Amino acid sequence: MTFTDDGTRVPYDWMPLSMANGVEWACLRRGHKDRFECLYRTGLANQFFWWLGALSTVLHKPGWVITQQQESAA
């Protein structure tokens, strides 16, 4: 079981942590300039998986990511 840096549980065991963080960051920062600004400065594999996760949110927003609007509505 994987948890992102913000503590969100990722239901997929196959997804690397850096990819899950990229997905979450891109979903939370939708509409902001820094949506695709990679947070991983070292490690080529980490950067690749972060970008892969962030770019995948263009096509599909996963249900496990809780946005700020959903938090304020609860």
mmCIF file of the N, C-alpha and C atoms, coordinates in Angstrom:
data_MODEL
# 
_entry.id   MODEL 
# 
loop_
_atom_site.group_PDB 
_atom_site.id 
_atom_site.type_symbol 
_atom_site.label_atom_id 
_atom_site.label_alt_id 
_atom_site.label_comp_id 
_atom_site.label_asym_id 
_atom_site.label_entity_id 
_atom_site.label_seq_id 
_atom_site.pdbx_PDB_ins_code 
_atom_site.Cartn_x 
_atom_site.Cartn_y 
_atom_site.Cartn_z 
_atom_site.occupancy 
_atom_site.B_iso_or_equiv 
_atom_site.pdbx_formal_charge 
_atom_site.auth_seq_id 
_atom_site.auth_comp_id 
_atom_site.auth_asym_id 
_atom_site.auth_atom_id 
_atom_site.pdbx_PDB_model_num 
ATOM 1   N N  . MET A 1 1  ? 0.849   -1.168 0.000   1.00 0.00 ? 1  MET A N  1 
ATOM 2   C CA . MET A 1 1  ? 0.000   0.000  0.000   1.00 0.00 ? 1  MET A CA 1 
ATOM 3   C C  . MET A 1 1  ? 0.896   1.234  0.000   1.00 0.00 ? 1  MET A C  1 
ATOM 4   N N  . THR A 1 2  ? 0.573   2.191  -0.830  1.00 0.00 ? 2  THR A N  1 
ATOM 5   C CA . THR A 1 2  ? 1.360   3.407  -0.967  1.00 0.00 ? 2  THR A CA 1 
ATOM 6   C C  . THR A 1 2  ? 0.562   4.594  -0.452  1.00 0.00 ? 2  THR A C  1 
ATOM 7   N N  . PHE A 1 3  ? 1.253   5.506  0.212   1.00 0.00 ? 3  PHE A N  1 
ATOM 8   C CA . PHE A 1 3  ? 0.663   6.775  0.643   1.00 0.00 ? 3  PHE A CA 1 
ATOM 9   C C  . PHE A 1 3  ? 1.490   7.906  0.052   1.00 0.00 ? 3  PHE A C  1 
ATOM 10  N N  . THR A 1 4  ? 0.824   8.937  -0.471  1.00 0.00 ? 4  THR A N  1 
ATOM 11  C CA . THR A 1 4  ? 1.541   10.077 -1.033  1.00 0.00 ? 4  THR A CA 1 
ATOM 12  C C  . THR A 1 4  ? 2.160   10.904 0.091   1.00 0.00 ? 4  THR A C  1 
ATOM 13  N N  . ASP A 1 5  ? 2.919   11.918 -0.287  1.00 0.00 ? 5  ASP A N  1 
ATOM 14  C CA . ASP A 1 5  ? 3.542   12.798 0.704   1.00 0.00 ? 5  ASP A CA 1 
ATOM 15  C C  . ASP A 1 5  ? 2.499   13.544 1.531   1.00 0.00 ? 5  ASP A C  1 
ATOM 16  N N  . ASP A 1 6  ? 1.311   13.771 0.976   1.00 0.00 ? 6  ASP A N  1 
ATOM 17  C CA . ASP A 1 6  ? 0.226   14.434 1.712   1.00 0.00 ? 6  ASP A CA 1 
ATOM 18  C C  . ASP A 1 6  ? -0.608  13.464 2.534   1.00 0.00 ? 6  ASP A C  1 
ATOM 19  N N  . GLY A 1 7  ? -0.287  12.173 2.467   1.00 0.00 ? 7  GLY A N  1 
ATOM 20  C CA . GLY A 1 7  ? -0.983  11.182 3.271   1.00 0.00 ? 7  GLY A CA 1 
ATOM 21  C C  . GLY A 1 7  ? -2.172  10.527 2.605   1.00 0.00 ? 7  GLY A C  1 
ATOM 22  N N  . THR A 1 8  ? -2.369  10.762 1.312   1.00 0.00 ? 8  THR A N  1 
ATOM 23  C CA . THR A 1 8  ? -3.476  10.152 0.591   1.00 0.00 ? 8  THR A CA 1 
ATOM 24  C C  . THR A 1 8  ? -3.143  8.700  0.272   1.00 0.00 ? 8  THR A C  1 
ATOM 25  N N  . ARG A 1 9  ? -4.076  7.800  0.550   1.00 0.00 ? 9  ARG A N  1 
ATOM 26  C CA . ARG A 1 9  ? -3.860  6.380  0.276   1.00 0.00 ? 9  ARG A CA 1 
ATOM 27  C C  . ARG A 1 9  ? -4.058  6.118  -1.210  1.00 0.00 ? 9  ARG A C  1 
ATOM 28  N N  . VAL A 1 10 ? -3.090  5.444  -1.831  1.00 0.00 ? 10 VAL A N  1 
ATOM 29  C CA . VAL A 1 10 ? -3.166  5.084  -3.244  1.00 0.00 ? 10 VAL A CA 1 
ATOM 30  C C  . VAL A 1 10 ? -3.591  3.619  -3.330  1.00 0.00 ? 10 VAL A C  1 
ATOM 31  N N  . PRO A 1 11 ? -4.698  3.314  -3.987  1.00 0.00 ? 11 PRO A N  1 
ATOM 32  C CA . PRO A 1 11 ? -5.212  1.945  -3.996  1.00 0.00 ? 11 PRO A CA 1 
ATOM 33  C C  . PRO A 1 11 ? -4.480  0.994  -4.944  1.00 0.00 ? 11 PRO A C  1 
ATOM 34  N N  . TYR A 1 12 ? -3.442  1.451  -5.618  1.00 0.00 ? 12 TYR A N  1 
ATOM 35  C CA . TYR A 1 12 ? -2.727  0.616  -6.583  1.00 0.00 ? 12 TYR A CA 1 
ATOM 36  C C  . TYR A 1 12 ? -1.341  0.277  -6.056  1.00 0.00 ? 12 TYR A C  1 
ATOM 37  N N  . ASP A 1 13 ? -1.044  -1.017 -5.921  1.00 0.00 ? 13 ASP A N  1 
ATOM 38  C CA . ASP A 1 13 ? 0.274   -1.430 -5.451  1.00 0.00 ? 13 ASP A CA 1 
ATOM 39  C C  . ASP A 1 13 ? 1.344   -1.277 -6.524  1.00 0.00 ? 13 ASP A C  1 
ATOM 40  N N  . TRP A 1 14 ? 0.956   -1.225 -7.774  1.00 0.00 ? 14 TRP A N  1 
ATOM 41  C CA . TRP A 1 14 ? 1.920   -1.149 -8.863  1.00 0.00 ? 14 TRP A CA 1 
ATOM 42  C C  . TRP A 1 14 ? 2.466   0.270  -9.074  1.00 0.00 ? 14 TRP A C  1 
ATOM 43  N N  . MET A 1 15 ? 1.808   1.276  -8.522  1.00 0.00 ? 15 MET A N  1 
ATOM 44  C CA . MET A 1 15 ? 2.192   2.668  -8.789  1.00 0.00 ? 15 MET A CA 1 
ATOM 45  C C  . MET A 1 15 ? 3.331   3.110  -7.871  1.00 0.00 ? 15 MET A C  1 
ATOM 46  N N  . PRO A 1 16 ? 4.465   3.552  -8.468  1.00 0.00 ? 16 PRO A N  1 
ATOM 47  C CA . PRO A 1 16 ? 5.566   4.062  -7.641  1.00 0.00 ? 16 PRO A CA 1 
ATOM 48  C C  . PRO A 1 16 ? 5.162   5.341  -6.903  1.00 0.00 ? 16 PRO A C  1 
ATOM 49  N N  . LEU A 1 17 ? 5.802   5.604  -5.781  1.00 0.00 ? 17 LEU A N  1 
ATOM 50  C CA . LEU A 1 17 ? 5.481   6.771  -4.961  1.00 0.00 ? 17 LEU A CA 1 
ATOM 51  C C  . LEU A 1 17 ? 5.644   8.068  -5.737  1.00 0.00 ? 17 LEU A C  1 
ATOM 52  N N  . SER A 1 18 ? 6.707   8.183  -6.525  1.00 0.00 ? 18 SER A N  1 
ATOM 53  C CA . SER A 1 18 ? 6.926   9.422  -7.272  1.00 0.00 ? 18 SER A CA 1 
ATOM 54  C C  . SER A 1 18 ? 5.806   9.655  -8.287  1.00 0.00 ? 18 SER A C  1 
ATOM 55  N N  . MET A 1 19 ? 5.288   8.602  -8.886  1.00 0.00 ? 19 MET A N  1 
ATOM 56  C CA . MET A 1 19 ? 4.184   8.744  -9.841  1.00 0.00 ? 19 MET A CA 1 
ATOM 57  C C  . MET A 1 19 ? 2.909   9.165  -9.119  1.00 0.00 ? 19 MET A C  1 
ATOM 58  N N  . ALA A 1 20 ? 2.650   8.563  -7.961  1.00 0.00 ? 20 ALA A N  1 
ATOM 59  C CA . ALA A 1 20 ? 1.468   8.929  -7.174  1.00 0.00 ? 20 ALA A CA 1 
ATOM 60  C C  . ALA A 1 20 ? 1.538   10.384 -6.732  1.00 0.00 ? 20 ALA A C  1 
ATOM 61  N N  . ASN A 1 21 ? 2.723   10.846 -6.341  1.00 0.00 ? 21 ASN A N  1 
ATOM 62  C CA . ASN A 1 21 ? 2.890   12.251 -5.958  1.00 0.00 ? 21 ASN A CA 1 
ATOM 63  C C  . ASN A 1 21 ? 2.660   13.169 -7.150  1.00 0.00 ? 21 ASN A C  1 
ATOM 64  N N  . GLY A 1 22 ? 3.105   12.762 -8.335  1.00 0.00 ? 22 GLY A N  1 
ATOM 65  C CA . GLY A 1 22 ? 2.873   13.558 -9.543  1.00 0.00 ? 22 GLY A CA 1 
ATOM 66  C C  . GLY A 1 22 ? 1.406   13.668 -9.882  1.00 0.00 ? 22 GLY A C  1 
ATOM 67  N N  . VAL A 1 23 ? 0.678   12.555 -9.746  1.00 0.00 ? 23 VAL A N  1 
ATOM 68  C CA . VAL A 1 23 ? -0.765  12.558 -10.008 1.00 0.00 ? 23 VAL A CA 1 
ATOM 69  C C  . VAL A 1 23 ? -1.470  13.502 -9.036  1.00 0.00 ? 23 VAL A C  1 
ATOM 70  N N  . GLU A 1 24 ? -1.151  13.353 -7.758  1.00 0.00 ? 24 GLU A N  1 
ATOM 71  C CA . GLU A 1 24 ? -1.813  14.172 -6.749  1.00 0.00 ? 24 GLU A CA 1 
ATOM 72  C C  . GLU A 1 24 ? -1.503  15.660 -6.937  1.00 0.00 ? 24 GLU A C  1 
ATOM 73  N N  . TRP A 1 25 ? -0.240  15.997 -7.160  1.00 0.00 ? 25 TRP A N  1 
ATOM 74  C CA . TRP A 1 25 ? 0.155   17.390 -7.342  1.00 0.00 ? 25 TRP A CA 1 
ATOM 75  C C  . TRP A 1 25 ? -0.552  18.011 -8.542  1.00 0.00 ? 25 TRP A C  1 
ATOM 76  N N  . ALA A 1 26 ? -0.562  17.306 -9.670  1.00 0.00 ? 26 ALA A N  1 
ATOM 77  C CA . ALA A 1 26 ? -1.176  17.854 -10.874 1.00 0.00 ? 26 ALA A CA 1 
ATOM 78  C C  . ALA A 1 26 ? -2.684  18.028 -10.697 1.00 0.00 ? 26 ALA A C  1 
ATOM 79  N N  . CYS A 1 27 ? -3.331  17.126 -9.972  1.00 0.00 ? 27 CYS A N  1 
ATOM 80  C CA . CYS A 1 27 ? -4.773  17.270 -9.728  1.00 0.00 ? 27 CYS A CA 1 
ATOM 81  C C  . CYS A 1 27 ? -5.060  18.440 -8.799  1.00 0.00 ? 27 CYS A C  1 
ATOM 82  N N  . LEU A 1 28 ? -4.275  18.573 -7.751  1.00 0.00 ? 28 LEU A N  1 
ATOM 83  C CA . LEU A 1 28 ? -4.500  19.648 -6.785  1.00 0.00 ? 28 LEU A CA 1 
ATOM 84  C C  . LEU A 1 28 ? -4.160  21.020 -7.360  1.00 0.00 ? 28 LEU A C  1 
ATOM 85  N N  . ARG A 1 29 ? -3.206  21.069 -8.277  1.00 0.00 ? 29 ARG A N  1 
ATOM 86  C CA . ARG A 1 29 ? -2.756  22.347 -8.834  1.00 0.00 ? 29 ARG A CA 1 
ATOM 87  C C  . ARG A 1 29 ? -3.387  22.647 -10.192 1.00 0.00 ? 29 ARG A C  1 
ATOM 88  N N  . ARG A 1 30 ? -4.457  21.961 -10.535 1.00 0.00 ? 30 ARG A N  1 
ATOM 89  C CA . ARG A 1 30 ? -5.137  22.202 -11.812 1.00 0.00 ? 30 ARG A CA 1 
ATOM 90  C C  . ARG A 1 30 ? -5.537  23.674 -11.890 1.00 0.00 ? 30 ARG A C  1 
ATOM 91  N N  . GLY A 1 31 ? -5.188  24.304 -13.005 1.00 0.00 ? 31 GLY A N  1 
ATOM 92  C CA . GLY A 1 31 ? -5.508  25.711 -13.188 1.00 0.00 ? 31 GLY A CA 1 
ATOM 93  C C  . GLY A 1 31 ? -4.419  26.662 -12.715 1.00 0.00 ? 31 GLY A C  1 
ATOM 94  N N  . HIS A 1 32 ? -3.336  26.148 -12.143 1.00 0.00 ? 32 HIS A N  1 
ATOM 95  C CA . HIS A 1 32 ? -2.222  26.977 -11.697 1.00 0.00 ? 32 HIS A CA 1 
ATOM 96  C C  . HIS A 1 32 ? -1.020  26.805 -12.630 1.00 0.00 ? 32 HIS A C  1 
ATOM 97  N N  . LYS A 1 33 ? -0.151  27.804 -12.694 1.00 0.00 ? 33 LYS A N  1 
ATOM 98  C CA . LYS A 1 33 ? 1.001   27.764 -13.582 1.00 0.00 ? 33 LYS A CA 1 
ATOM 99  C C  . LYS A 1 33 ? 1.963   26.624 -13.257 1.00 0.00 ? 33 LYS A C  1 
ATOM 100 N N  . ASP A 1 34 ? 2.072   26.272 -11.986 1.00 0.00 ? 34 ASP A N  1 
ATOM 101 C CA . ASP A 1 34 ? 3.060   25.273 -11.590 1.00 0.00 ? 34 ASP A CA 1 
ATOM 102 C C  . ASP A 1 34 ? 2.511   23.851 -11.583 1.00 0.00 ? 34 ASP A C  1 
ATOM 103 N N  . ARG A 1 35 ? 1.449   23.612 -12.307 1.00 0.00 ? 35 ARG A N  1 
ATOM 104 C CA . ARG A 1 35 ? 0.824   22.279 -12.314 1.00 0.00 ? 35 ARG A CA 1 
ATOM 105 C C  . ARG A 1 35 ? 1.797   21.180 -12.728 1.00 0.00 ? 35 ARG A C  1 
ATOM 106 N N  . PHE A 1 36 ? 2.658   21.445 -13.710 1.00 0.00 ? 36 PHE A N  1 
ATOM 107 C CA . PHE A 1 36 ? 3.586   20.430 -14.211 1.00 0.00 ? 36 PHE A CA 1 
ATOM 108 C C  . PHE A 1 36 ? 5.029   20.723 -13.833 1.00 0.00 ? 36 PHE A C  1 
ATOM 109 N N  . GLU A 1 37 ? 5.245   21.486 -12.789 1.00 0.00 ? 37 GLU A N  1 
ATOM 110 C CA . GLU A 1 37 ? 6.606   21.783 -12.328 1.00 0.00 ? 37 GLU A CA 1 
ATOM 111 C C  . GLU A 1 37 ? 7.057   20.643 -11.413 1.00 0.00 ? 37 GLU A C  1 
ATOM 112 N N  . CYS A 1 38 ? 7.930   19.815 -11.925 1.00 0.00 ? 38 CYS A N  1 
ATOM 113 C CA . CYS A 1 38 ? 8.357   18.604 -11.218 1.00 0.00 ? 38 CYS A CA 1 
ATOM 114 C C  . CYS A 1 38 ? 9.047   18.949 -9.901  1.00 0.00 ? 38 CYS A C  1 
ATOM 115 N N  . LEU A 1 39 ? 8.601   18.298 -8.828  1.00 0.00 ? 39 LEU A N  1 
ATOM 116 C CA . LEU A 1 39 ? 9.151   18.559 -7.503  1.00 0.00 ? 39 LEU A CA 1 
ATOM 117 C C  . LEU A 1 39 ? 10.404  17.741 -7.217  1.00 0.00 ? 39 LEU A C  1 
ATOM 118 N N  . TYR A 1 40 ? 10.669  16.732 -8.045  1.00 0.00 ? 40 TYR A N  1 
ATOM 119 C CA . TYR A 1 40 ? 11.850  15.886 -7.849  1.00 0.00 ? 40 TYR A CA 1 
ATOM 120 C C  . TYR A 1 40 ? 13.027  16.488 -8.609  1.00 0.00 ? 40 TYR A C  1 
ATOM 121 N N  . ARG A 1 41 ? 14.050  16.901 -7.887  1.00 0.00 ? 41 ARG A N  1 
ATOM 122 C CA . ARG A 1 41 ? 15.214  17.534 -8.509  1.00 0.00 ? 41 ARG A CA 1 
ATOM 123 C C  . ARG A 1 41 ? 16.343  16.543 -8.785  1.00 0.00 ? 41 ARG A C  1 
ATOM 124 N N  . THR A 1 42 ? 16.307  15.407 -8.128  1.00 0.00 ? 42 THR A N  1 
ATOM 125 C CA . THR A 1 42 ? 17.351  14.405 -8.339  1.00 0.00 ? 42 THR A CA 1 
ATOM 126 C C  . THR A 1 42 ? 16.709  13.080 -8.695  1.00 0.00 ? 42 THR A C  1 
ATOM 127 N N  . GLY A 1 43 ? 17.456  12.258 -9.358  1.00 0.00 ? 43 GLY A N  1 
ATOM 128 C CA . GLY A 1 43 ? 16.981  10.924 -9.708  1.00 0.00 ? 43 GLY A CA 1 
ATOM 129 C C  . GLY A 1 43 ? 16.168  10.923 -10.985 1.00 0.00 ? 43 GLY A C  1 
ATOM 130 N N  . LEU A 1 44 ? 16.755  10.459 -12.048 1.00 0.00 ? 44 LEU A N  1 
ATOM 131 C CA . LEU A 1 44 ? 16.082  10.455 -13.342 1.00 0.00 ? 44 LEU A CA 1 
ATOM 132 C C  . LEU A 1 44 ? 14.814  9.599  -13.321 1.00 0.00 ? 44 LEU A C  1 
ATOM 133 N N  . ALA A 1 45 ? 14.852  8.460  -12.646 1.00 0.00 ? 45 ALA A N  1 
ATOM 134 C CA . ALA A 1 45 ? 13.666  7.597  -12.581 1.00 0.00 ? 45 ALA A CA 1 
ATOM 135 C C  . ALA A 1 45 ? 12.533  8.291  -11.820 1.00 0.00 ? 45 ALA A C  1 
ATOM 136 N N  . ASN A 1 46 ? 12.861  8.959  -10.708 1.00 0.00 ? 46 ASN A N  1 
ATOM 137 C CA . ASN A 1 46 ? 11.836  9.676  -9.946  1.00 0.00 ? 46 ASN A CA 1 
ATOM 138 C C  . ASN A 1 46 ? 11.203  10.777 -10.785 1.00 0.00 ? 46 ASN A C  1 
ATOM 139 N N  . GLN A 1 47 ? 12.040  11.531 -11.502 1.00 0.00 ? 47 GLN A N  1 
ATOM 140 C CA . GLN A 1 47 ? 11.510  12.598 -12.351 1.00 0.00 ? 47 GLN A CA 1 
ATOM 141 C C  . GLN A 1 47 ? 10.618  12.033 -13.447 1.00 0.00 ? 47 GLN A C  1 
ATOM 142 N N  . PHE A 1 48 ? 11.036  10.925 -14.056 1.00 0.00 ? 48 PHE A N  1 
ATOM 143 C CA . PHE A 1 48 ? 10.249  10.308 -15.125 1.00 0.00 ? 48 PHE A CA 1 
ATOM 144 C C  . PHE A 1 48 ? 8.878   9.869  -14.617 1.00 0.00 ? 48 PHE A C  1 
ATOM 145 N N  . PHE A 1 49 ? 8.845   9.166  -13.486 1.00 0.00 ? 49 PHE A N  1 
ATOM 146 C CA . PHE A 1 49 ? 7.568   8.690  -12.960 1.00 0.00 ? 49 PHE A CA 1 
ATOM 147 C C  . PHE A 1 49 ? 6.693   9.841  -12.472 1.00 0.00 ? 49 PHE A C  1 
ATOM 148 N N  . TRP A 1 50 ? 7.295   10.897 -11.907 1.00 0.00 ? 50 TRP A N  1 
ATOM 149 C CA . TRP A 1 50 ? 6.517   12.054 -11.486 1.00 0.00 ? 50 TRP A CA 1 
ATOM 150 C C  . TRP A 1 50 ? 5.838   12.678 -12.694 1.00 0.00 ? 50 TRP A C  1 
ATOM 151 N N  . TRP A 1 51 ? 6.600   12.917 -13.762 1.00 0.00 ? 51 TRP A N  1 
ATOM 152 C CA . TRP A 1 51 ? 6.048   13.500 -14.984 1.00 0.00 ? 51 TRP A CA 1 
ATOM 153 C C  . TRP A 1 51 ? 4.984   12.603 -15.598 1.00 0.00 ? 51 TRP A C  1 
ATOM 154 N N  . LEU A 1 52 ? 5.237   11.293 -15.607 1.00 0.00 ? 52 LEU A N  1 
ATOM 155 C CA . LEU A 1 52 ? 4.260   10.355 -16.153 1.00 0.00 ? 52 LEU A CA 1 
ATOM 156 C C  . LEU A 1 52 ? 2.944   10.449 -15.387 1.00 0.00 ? 52 LEU A C  1 
ATOM 157 N N  . GLY A 1 53 ? 3.030   10.520 -14.067 1.00 0.00 ? 53 GLY A N  1 
ATOM 158 C CA . GLY A 1 53 ? 1.826   10.671 -13.258 1.00 0.00 ? 53 GLY A CA 1 
ATOM 159 C C  . GLY A 1 53 ? 1.129   11.995 -13.499 1.00 0.00 ? 53 GLY A C  1 
ATOM 160 N N  . ALA A 1 54 ? 1.905   13.066 -13.546 1.00 0.00 ? 54 ALA A N  1 
ATOM 161 C CA . ALA A 1 54 ? 1.313   14.392 -13.761 1.00 0.00 ? 54 ALA A CA 1 
ATOM 162 C C  . ALA A 1 54 ? 0.656   14.499 -15.133 1.00 0.00 ? 54 ALA A C  1 
ATOM 163 N N  . LEU A 1 55 ? 1.300   13.976 -16.144 1.00 0.00 ? 55 LEU A N  1 
ATOM 164 C CA . LEU A 1 55 ? 0.728   14.054 -17.489 1.00 0.00 ? 55 LEU A CA 1 
ATOM 165 C C  . LEU A 1 55 ? -0.487  13.146 -17.647 1.00 0.00 ? 55 LEU A C  1 
ATOM 166 N N  . SER A 1 56 ? -0.535  12.062 -16.896 1.00 0.00 ? 56 SER A N  1 
ATOM 167 C CA . SER A 1 56 ? -1.697  11.175 -16.994 1.00 0.00 ? 56 SER A CA 1 
ATOM 168 C C  . SER A 1 56 ? -2.972  11.844 -16.492 1.00 0.00 ? 56 SER A C  1 
ATOM 169 N N  . THR A 1 57 ? -2.838  12.868 -15.662 1.00 0.00 ? 57 THR A N  1 
ATOM 170 C CA . THR A 1 57 ? -4.033  13.561 -15.155 1.00 0.00 ? 57 THR A CA 1 
ATOM 171 C C  . THR A 1 57 ? -4.704  14.413 -16.228 1.00 0.00 ? 57 THR A C  1 
ATOM 172 N N  . VAL A 1 58 ? -3.996  14.658 -17.324 1.00 0.00 ? 58 VAL A N  1 
ATOM 173 C CA . VAL A 1 58 ? -4.611  15.391 -18.431 1.00 0.00 ? 58 VAL A CA 1 
ATOM 174 C C  . VAL A 1 58 ? -5.736  14.557 -19.028 1.00 0.00 ? 58 VAL A C  1 
ATOM 175 N N  . LEU A 1 59 ? -5.535  13.251 -19.085 1.00 0.00 ? 59 LEU A N  1 
ATOM 176 C CA . LEU A 1 59 ? -6.532  12.357 -19.669 1.00 0.00 ? 59 LEU A CA 1 
ATOM 177 C C  . LEU A 1 59 ? -7.542  11.824 -18.668 1.00 0.00 ? 59 LEU A C  1 
ATOM 178 N N  . HIS A 1 60 ? -7.099  11.646 -17.417 1.00 0.00 ? 60 HIS A N  1 
ATOM 179 C CA . HIS A 1 60 ? -7.978  11.007 -16.434 1.00 0.00 ? 60 HIS A CA 1 
ATOM 180 C C  . HIS A 1 60 ? -7.635  11.485 -15.028 1.00 0.00 ? 60 HIS A C  1 
ATOM 181 N N  . LYS A 1 61 ? -8.649  11.966 -14.304 1.00 0.00 ? 61 LYS A N  1 
ATOM 182 C CA . LYS A 1 61 ? -8.458  12.335 -12.898 1.00 0.00 ? 61 LYS A CA 1 
ATOM 183 C C  . LYS A 1 61 ? -8.889  11.164 -12.039 1.00 0.00 ? 61 LYS A C  1 
ATOM 184 N N  . PRO A 1 62 ? -7.950  10.546 -11.328 1.00 0.00 ? 62 PRO A N  1 
ATOM 185 C CA . PRO A 1 62 ? -8.311  9.385  -10.514 1.00 0.00 ? 62 PRO A CA 1 
ATOM 186 C C  . PRO A 1 62 ? -9.195  9.757  -9.336  1.00 0.00 ? 62 PRO A C  1 
ATOM 187 N N  . GLY A 1 63 ? -10.040 8.838  -8.936  1.00 0.00 ? 63 GLY A N  1 
ATOM 188 C CA . GLY A 1 63 ? -10.978 9.076  -7.849  1.00 0.00 ? 63 GLY A CA 1 
ATOM 189 C C  . GLY A 1 63 ? -10.338 9.113  -6.468  1.00 0.00 ? 63 GLY A C  1 
ATOM 190 N N  . TRP A 1 64 ? -9.121  8.607  -6.325  1.00 0.00 ? 64 TRP A N  1 
ATOM 191 C CA . TRP A 1 64 ? -8.496  8.566  -5.004  1.00 0.00 ? 64 TRP A CA 1 
ATOM 192 C C  . TRP A 1 64 ? -7.898  9.903  -4.595  1.00 0.00 ? 64 TRP A C  1 
ATOM 193 N N  . VAL A 1 65 ? -7.789  10.847 -5.512  1.00 0.00 ? 65 VAL A N  1 
ATOM 194 C CA . VAL A 1 65 ? -7.255  12.169 -5.181  1.00 0.00 ? 65 VAL A CA 1 
ATOM 195 C C  . VAL A 1 65 ? -8.395  13.051 -4.694  1.00 0.00 ? 65 VAL A C  1 
ATOM 196 N N  . ILE A 1 66 ? -8.244  13.586 -3.505  1.00 0.00 ? 66 ILE A N  1 
ATOM 197 C CA . ILE A 1 66 ? -9.265  14.476 -2.934  1.00 0.00 ? 66 ILE A CA 1 
ATOM 198 C C  . ILE A 1 66 ? -8.822  15.914 -3.188  1.00 0.00 ? 66 ILE A C  1 
ATOM 199 N N  . THR A 1 67 ? -9.635  16.656 -3.909  1.00 0.00 ? 67 THR A N  1 
ATOM 200 C CA . THR A 1 67 ? -9.280  18.033 -4.204  1.00 0.00 ? 67 THR A CA 1 
ATOM 201 C C  . THR A 1 67 ? -9.676  18.942 -3.048  1.00 0.00 ? 67 THR A C  1 
ATOM 202 N N  . GLN A 1 68 ? -9.178  20.159 -3.079  1.00 0.00 ? 68 GLN A N  1 
ATOM 203 C CA . GLN A 1 68 ? -9.481  21.121 -2.034  1.00 0.00 ? 68 GLN A CA 1 
ATOM 204 C C  . GLN A 1 68 ? -10.957 21.470 -2.021  1.00 0.00 ? 68 GLN A C  1 
ATOM 205 N N  . GLN A 1 69 ? -11.627 21.472 -3.182  1.00 0.00 ? 69 GLN A N  1 
ATOM 206 C CA . GLN A 1 69 ? -13.052 21.762 -3.239  1.00 0.00 ? 69 GLN A CA 1 
ATOM 207 C C  . GLN A 1 69 ? -13.844 20.664 -2.541  1.00 0.00 ? 69 GLN A C  1 
ATOM 208 N N  . GLN A 1 70 ? -13.404 19.413 -2.701  1.00 0.00 ? 70 GLN A N  1 
ATOM 209 C CA . GLN A 1 70 ? -14.092 18.306 -2.048  1.00 0.00 ? 70 GLN A CA 1 
ATOM 210 C C  . GLN A 1 70 ? -13.909 18.382 -0.532  1.00 0.00 ? 70 GLN A C  1 
ATOM 211 N N  . GLU A 1 71 ? -12.729 18.805 -0.085  1.00 0.00 ? 71 GLU A N  1 
ATOM 212 C CA . GLU A 1 71 ? -12.477 18.930 1.345   1.00 0.00 ? 71 GLU A CA 1 
ATOM 213 C C  . GLU A 1 71 ? -13.353 20.011 1.971   1.00 0.00 ? 71 GLU A C  1 
ATOM 214 N N  . SER A 1 72 ? -13.496 21.149 1.272   1.00 0.00 ? 72 SER A N  1 
ATOM 215 C CA . SER A 1 72 ? -14.273 22.245 1.835   1.00 0.00 ? 72 SER A CA 1 
ATOM 216 C C  . SER A 1 72 ? -15.771 21.934 1.820   1.00 0.00 ? 72 SER A C  1 
ATOM 217 N N  . ALA A 1 73 ? -16.206 21.082 0.908   1.00 0.00 ? 73 ALA A N  1 
ATOM 218 C CA . ALA A 1 73 ? -17.620 20.704 0.831   1.00 0.00 ? 73 ALA A CA 1 
ATOM 219 C C  . ALA A 1 73 ? -17.997 19.712 1.934   1.00 0.00 ? 73 ALA A C  1 
ATOM 220 N N  . ALA A 1 74 ? -16.996 18.992 2.435   1.00 0.00 ? 74 ALA A N  1 
ATOM 221 C CA . ALA A 1 74 ? -17.288 17.958 3.463   1.00 0.00 ? 74 ALA A CA 1 
ATOM 222 C C  . ALA A 1 74 ? -17.466 18.547 4.826   1.00 0.00 ? 74 ALA A C  1 
# 
